[in-house]
Amino acid sequence: MLTVKGVLRMKKFRCQVCDYVYNPEVGDPESTVKPRTPFEDLPGSWRCPVCDVTIDEFDAEGADEPAPKGATRRYVRPGLTIIWQSALCNHNGNCTRSLPGVFDLERRPWVNVQGADVDDLKGVIDECPTGALSYRTDDGGASKK
């Protein structure tokens, strides 16, 4: 929590998947989370009201700078979860050149998991030379690396 001129201000948290921002000043009236509820006090069962991911997929606001060394991000769509591990990425650009509508370093989140069909996504991810990008499918499938 932050203080500004003696006024207590609570931190906002952004969903890594859909960019929804949880604002504790407002809460989440749709799920009966009252205004002035800090993110840390949300029930463990609370889910993003936009994309339905758990609270584990949220970062403190301002976290849209490059991910710190060792960060892992997950991008979810029905049937497929894309996983990016920053510590493995050498930023060679294979993904951004192959599917610029999906992988865009200027956009947040930088992966638009709806930007291509599942087979195209899997093909590009399977070609990631470092294994920084990988995927899991709902039926138990996984990337080649």
Order of alpha helices (4+ residues) and beta strands (2+ residues): beta-beta-beta-beta-beta-beta-beta-alpha-alpha-beta
